[in-house]
């Protein structure tokens, strides 16, 4: 249990390293949460700082989720039975995801978790990740809103996950991630209703 606790804590701390906040402070001496939409995600970084920053933030935030599941959960695997390792992956992944949403390094105000969630799904099942990414792109092209695509894609992931996952526990795990992402987009939904949400395309 101490081993598992260490892995979960480490995953949370890595998840708390929010790409846009780190790059913004290092290279721009700014807190991106005070600029643009106020979100600490790749879309706002793209709009405020440009394509290079947007892509860099995306890669960092995706990598956090992927690393937590693929590598942190596998530390000392020789003393970790497979069944426990499987649940360690889900726990470490959730810890990294929550770290991104509520980062200890940044006053518990992070991003909305979409890129990190993509990293989680890529680590668990890359085929599922590809399908979800395709759906995200299609919704973006139709709606023109990143927020709509980002909030709906996780639920599609949950709906089709029974064809890819091992347990009902993992399906529930996807559902929790989906609900949290939708909750983090509540301000975007309000701006869409008010007609003030910016379109990506």
C-alpha positions, 0 to 999 in steps of 0.5 A: 500500500505504501508503494501504491500511495507513493505512485499516486502521490507522484502522479498527482504532483506530475499532473500538477505541472500545468504546461501553459502555466510553466511555459508562460511564467518561464518565457513570458513572465505571465500567468496565462490565467489572467489572459484570454479566456483565463483558462490554463489549457492548450487552446488559450495558450494557442490564442494568446501566445501562438501555435508553438506555445499551443502545441508545446502545452498540448504535448506536455499535458498529454504526456503527463497522463500517459506517463502516469499510467504507462510508467509511474504505475509500473514502478517496481512492477516485480512486486506488484501483481497484475491485477493490482497493477491494473488498478494502480494504472487507473488510480495513478491516471486519475491522480494525474488528471486531478493534479491538472485540474487542481494543481498544488503548484498553482493554487489549485487552479489548473486547466480543464483536463482534456489533453491530460485525459487524452494522454490517459486514454492513449496509455490505456488503449490507443485504438480507443484514443484514436476513435475519440480523437476523430470524434473530437475533430468532427465535432469541432468541424461541425460546431466550431467550438473547442469547448463543445468538442472537448466536453462531448468527446469524453462521454463518447469515450465512455459510451464506446469503452465497453468494447475496449476495457477489462472491467466495469470499474474502468467504464465508471472511471471513464464516466467520472473523467467525463463528468469532471471535464464537463463540469470544468467547461461550465463557464464555456457553456454559459458563454455559448448561451450568451453568444460570447464564446469564441469560435476556433474555426 
